[in-house]
């Protein structure tokens, strides 16, 4: 009897040992907890933008059940506002958040993935990235810079901005000191203006003290919270310069490739949801604050004249053509982008033409 009990006990222990050996390694030990850092190109207190990135970090932590935690730093807290690209590239931080044209001096082709004057709007950019081959080209472009990027927010259509003087003719642009980034800065320069790139924290003071005469930022909501209506008399609509700016999540390539597949999927999903959340917040708030600005009646709302827009488009076309010819990958990106814009534009014209006419009637 004792011999039988001993045999059964040994058999049970052997079976348990065999079962344990066949279990996945994650069942044996808790997964390694990763602690990452993300730096923003703007203050993390900036409404919607900073909120969105903080929300993104919370989602990643929740979906990964704490396996991946991301600490958020605003501009200047960890690295300078325009130092995010270099920090991610070097691997000193794992993630950054900004918009691609902030590093066009280092990656000249990057504005294609941010926004181009008279280019794709936010919906079209999403379609090009996700369905038109844009994301694959973006990853190819950024690979030599040791990072991978995903769309992670858009303000949608942006307004031309705030001016301390009225712009009636092309001549009024001559000598104008305007805060504006990206390809539009080169367009303004070609038209005789003086573009100046300033981080968010310096814009209001520069406008109020006359360091700059005009500022392009985002749209009614953000611009109002920044206080531009207090120091500029003219608010210009029109989204010729940035019809659909993409914010980007930059990830160091080695850090990304070291992530297990399930964490990569979580980051991708959280970035995509954050992209839509930021877009929805801007769309909702911009209508509300445009109404507020009009009701207060303290500024004059204007649009550039057809003459001014024609001049700006002439310069934009030339600058974008030069960029397209600047490198083999720039040519491929431009061909993909412009073909998509042309084909999608024909579809929009067919489906939206009568709709727009009805509103104009």
RODOTI-541620 format. One record per residue (C-alpha): residue number from 1; residue in three letters; x, y, z. Coordinates in steps of 0.5 Angstrom, whole numbers. Layout:
residues N
NUM,Ala,X,Y,Z
...
//
This chain:
residues 361
1,Unk,0,0,0
2,Unk,6,5,2
3,Unk,9,3,-4
4,Unk,3,5,-9
5,Unk,2,11,-5
6,Unk,9,13,-6
7,Unk,9,11,-14
8,Unk,2,16,-14
9,Unk,6,22,-11
10,Unk,12,21,-15
11,Unk,7,21,-21
12,Unk,3,27,-19
13,Unk,10,31,-18
14,Unk,13,29,-25
15,Unk,6,31,-28
16,Unk,6,37,-25
17,Unk,14,39,-27
18,Unk,12,37,-34
19,Unk,6,41,-34
20,Unk,10,47,-32
21,Unk,16,46,-37
22,Unk,10,47,-42
23,Unk,7,53,-40
24,Unk,9,60,-44
25,Unk,15,63,-40
26,Unk,10,69,-38
27,Unk,6,64,-34
28,Unk,13,63,-30
29,Unk,15,70,-29
30,Unk,11,77,-29
31,Unk,13,81,-35
32,Unk,19,86,-35
33,Unk,16,93,-33
34,Unk,18,98,-38
35,Unk,19,105,-36
36,Unk,19,110,-42
37,Unk,20,117,-43
38,Unk,16,122,-48
39,Unk,18,129,-49
40,Unk,13,134,-52
41,Unk,15,140,-57
42,Unk,10,144,-53
43,Unk,8,145,-46
44,Unk,5,139,-43
45,Unk,-1,144,-40
46,Unk,-3,146,-47
47,Unk,-10,145,-48
48,Unk,-12,139,-52
49,Unk,-4,138,-55
50,Unk,-1,136,-48
51,Unk,-8,133,-45
52,Unk,-8,128,-51
53,Unk,-1,126,-50
54,Unk,-2,125,-43
55,Unk,-8,121,-44
56,Unk,-4,117,-49
57,Unk,1,115,-44
58,Unk,-5,113,-39
59,Unk,-8,109,-45
60,Unk,-2,105,-46
61,Unk,-1,104,-39
62,Unk,-8,101,-38
63,Unk,-8,97,-44
64,Unk,-1,94,-42
65,Unk,-3,93,-35
66,Unk,3,97,-33
67,Unk,8,93,-37
68,Unk,9,99,-41
69,Unk,9,106,-37
70,Unk,11,113,-40
71,Unk,13,119,-37
72,Unk,11,125,-40
73,Unk,15,132,-40
74,Unk,13,138,-43
75,Unk,18,143,-47
76,Unk,24,145,-44
77,Unk,23,140,-38
78,Unk,27,134,-41
79,Unk,30,137,-47
80,Unk,29,144,-51
81,Unk,22,145,-55
82,Unk,26,144,-62
83,Unk,31,139,-59
84,Unk,26,133,-59
85,Unk,28,130,-65
86,Unk,35,129,-63
87,Unk,34,126,-57
88,Unk,29,121,-60
89,Unk,34,120,-65
90,Unk,40,119,-60
91,Unk,36,114,-56
92,Unk,37,119,-50
93,Unk,29,118,-49
94,Unk,25,113,-53
95,Unk,19,118,-55
96,Unk,18,125,-57
97,Unk,11,128,-60
98,Unk,11,134,-64
99,Unk,10,135,-72
100,Unk,14,133,-77
101,Unk,16,140,-80
102,Unk,19,142,-74
103,Unk,25,138,-76
104,Unk,25,140,-83
105,Unk,32,143,-83
106,Unk,35,136,-81
107,Unk,30,132,-85
108,Unk,28,136,-91
109,Unk,22,132,-94
110,Unk,19,132,-87
111,Unk,13,137,-89
112,Unk,10,132,-93
113,Unk,8,128,-87
114,Unk,6,135,-83
115,Unk,2,139,-88
116,Unk,4,143,-95
117,Unk,1,149,-97
118,Unk,-5,148,-101
119,Unk,-4,141,-100
120,Unk,-8,135,-97
121,Unk,-13,137,-91
122,Unk,-13,132,-85
123,Unk,-18,127,-88
124,Unk,-14,126,-94
125,Unk,-8,126,-90
126,Unk,-10,120,-86
127,Unk,-13,117,-92
128,Unk,-6,118,-96
129,Unk,-2,115,-90
130,Unk,-7,109,-88
131,Unk,-9,107,-95
132,Unk,-5,111,-100
133,Unk,2,108,-98
134,Unk,4,114,-94
135,Unk,6,111,-88
136,Unk,11,106,-91
137,Unk,14,112,-95
138,Unk,14,115,-88
139,Unk,18,109,-85
140,Unk,23,109,-90
141,Unk,24,116,-90
142,Unk,25,116,-82
143,Unk,29,109,-82
144,Unk,36,113,-83
145,Unk,35,117,-77
146,Unk,34,111,-73
147,Unk,26,112,-71
148,Unk,19,110,-73
149,Unk,14,115,-73
150,Unk,6,115,-73
151,Unk,0,120,-74
152,Unk,-2,122,-67
153,Unk,-6,128,-67
154,Unk,-9,133,-72
155,Unk,-12,140,-71
156,Unk,-15,140,-78
157,Unk,-16,146,-82
158,Unk,-12,152,-79
159,Unk,-13,159,-80
160,Unk,-8,164,-83
161,Unk,-7,167,-76
162,Unk,-7,174,-72
163,Unk,-4,180,-75
164,Unk,-3,187,-72
165,Unk,-4,190,-79
166,Unk,-9,189,-85
167,Unk,-7,185,-91
168,Unk,-10,188,-97
169,Unk,-5,187,-103
170,Unk,2,183,-104
171,Unk,6,189,-102
172,Unk,3,189,-95
173,Unk,7,182,-94
174,Unk,14,186,-95
175,Unk,18,186,-89
176,Unk,12,183,-85
177,Unk,15,179,-79
178,Unk,11,173,-78
179,Unk,12,167,-73
180,Unk,11,161,-78
181,Unk,14,154,-79
182,Unk,15,149,-84
183,Unk,14,150,-92
184,Unk,9,156,-91
185,Unk,15,160,-88
186,Unk,19,159,-94
187,Unk,13,162,-98
188,Unk,12,168,-94
189,Unk,20,169,-95
190,Unk,19,169,-102
191,Unk,13,174,-102
192,Unk,18,179,-98
193,Unk,16,177,-91
194,Unk,21,175,-85
195,Unk,19,169,-82
196,Unk,21,167,-75
197,Unk,20,160,-72
198,Unk,19,161,-64
199,Unk,17,156,-59
200,Unk,10,156,-56
201,Unk,12,159,-50
202,Unk,15,165,-53
203,Unk,10,167,-58
204,Unk,5,172,-54
205,Unk,11,176,-51
206,Unk,14,177,-58
207,Unk,7,179,-61
208,Unk,5,184,-56
209,Unk,12,187,-56
210,Unk,13,188,-63
211,Unk,18,183,-64
212,Unk,13,180,-69
213,Unk,8,183,-73
214,Unk,4,177,-74
215,Unk,3,169,-72
216,Unk,0,163,-74
217,Unk,-1,158,-69
218,Unk,-7,153,-70
219,Unk,-14,156,-70
220,Unk,-20,160,-65
221,Unk,-19,155,-59
222,Unk,-12,155,-58
223,Unk,-11,162,-61
224,Unk,-16,165,-56
225,Unk,-13,161,-50
226,Unk,-6,164,-52
227,Unk,-9,171,-52
228,Unk,-7,173,-59
229,Unk,-14,177,-59
230,Unk,-11,182,-54
231,Unk,-6,184,-58
232,Unk,-8,183,-65
233,Unk,-13,187,-69
234,Unk,-14,182,-75
235,Unk,-16,175,-75
236,Unk,-15,172,-82
237,Unk,-18,165,-84
238,Unk,-17,161,-89
239,Unk,-13,154,-89
240,Unk,-8,155,-95
241,Unk,-2,154,-91
242,Unk,-4,148,-87
243,Unk,-10,145,-89
244,Unk,-9,139,-85
245,Unk,-3,139,-80
246,Unk,-1,132,-77
247,Unk,2,131,-70
248,Unk,7,126,-70
249,Unk,9,120,-65
250,Unk,17,119,-66
251,Unk,20,113,-63
252,Unk,27,111,-62
253,Unk,28,105,-67
254,Unk,32,101,-63
255,Unk,27,102,-57
256,Unk,21,100,-62
257,Unk,24,94,-64
258,Unk,26,91,-57
259,Unk,18,92,-55
260,Unk,14,85,-56
261,Unk,9,85,-61
262,Unk,3,86,-56
263,Unk,6,92,-54
264,Unk,8,95,-61
265,Unk,0,94,-62
266,Unk,-2,97,-56
267,Unk,2,103,-58
268,Unk,0,103,-65
269,Unk,-7,103,-62
270,Unk,-7,108,-57
271,Unk,-3,113,-62
272,Unk,-9,112,-67
273,Unk,-14,113,-62
274,Unk,-11,119,-59
275,Unk,-10,122,-67
276,Unk,-18,122,-67
277,Unk,-19,125,-60
278,Unk,-14,131,-61
279,Unk,-18,132,-68
280,Unk,-25,131,-65
281,Unk,-23,136,-59
282,Unk,-20,141,-64
283,Unk,-26,141,-69
284,Unk,-31,142,-63
285,Unk,-28,147,-59
286,Unk,-26,152,-66
287,Unk,-33,153,-67
288,Unk,-35,155,-60
289,Unk,-29,160,-60
290,Unk,-30,163,-67
291,Unk,-37,164,-64
292,Unk,-34,167,-58
293,Unk,-29,172,-62
294,Unk,-35,174,-66
295,Unk,-39,176,-60
296,Unk,-34,180,-57
297,Unk,-33,184,-63
298,Unk,-26,186,-61
299,Unk,-22,184,-67
300,Unk,-24,184,-75
301,Unk,-24,177,-78
302,Unk,-21,178,-85
303,Unk,-19,173,-91
304,Unk,-13,174,-96
305,Unk,-15,177,-103
306,Unk,-15,172,-109
307,Unk,-9,176,-111
308,Unk,-5,175,-105
309,Unk,-7,168,-105
310,Unk,-5,167,-112
311,Unk,2,170,-111
312,Unk,3,165,-105
313,Unk,1,159,-109
314,Unk,6,161,-114
315,Unk,11,161,-109
316,Unk,9,155,-106
317,Unk,8,151,-112
318,Unk,16,153,-114
319,Unk,18,151,-107
320,Unk,15,144,-107
321,Unk,17,143,-114
322,Unk,24,144,-112
323,Unk,23,140,-105
324,Unk,21,134,-110
325,Unk,27,134,-114
326,Unk,32,135,-108
327,Unk,33,127,-107
328,Unk,30,121,-110
329,Unk,26,119,-104
330,Unk,23,126,-104
331,Unk,21,125,-111
332,Unk,18,119,-109
333,Unk,14,122,-104
334,Unk,12,128,-108
335,Unk,9,123,-113
336,Unk,5,119,-109
337,Unk,2,125,-105
338,Unk,1,129,-111
339,Unk,-2,123,-115
340,Unk,-7,122,-109
341,Unk,-9,129,-108
342,Unk,-11,129,-116
343,Unk,-15,123,-115
344,Unk,-18,124,-109
345,Unk,-20,131,-111
346,Unk,-23,129,-117
347,Unk,-28,124,-112
348,Unk,-29,130,-108
349,Unk,-31,135,-113
350,Unk,-36,130,-116
351,Unk,-39,128,-109
352,Unk,-38,135,-106
353,Unk,-39,140,-111
354,Unk,-47,141,-111
355,Unk,-47,140,-103
356,Unk,-42,146,-103
357,Unk,-46,150,-108
358,Unk,-52,149,-104
359,Unk,-49,153,-98
360,Unk,-46,158,-102
361,Unk,-53,160,-105
//
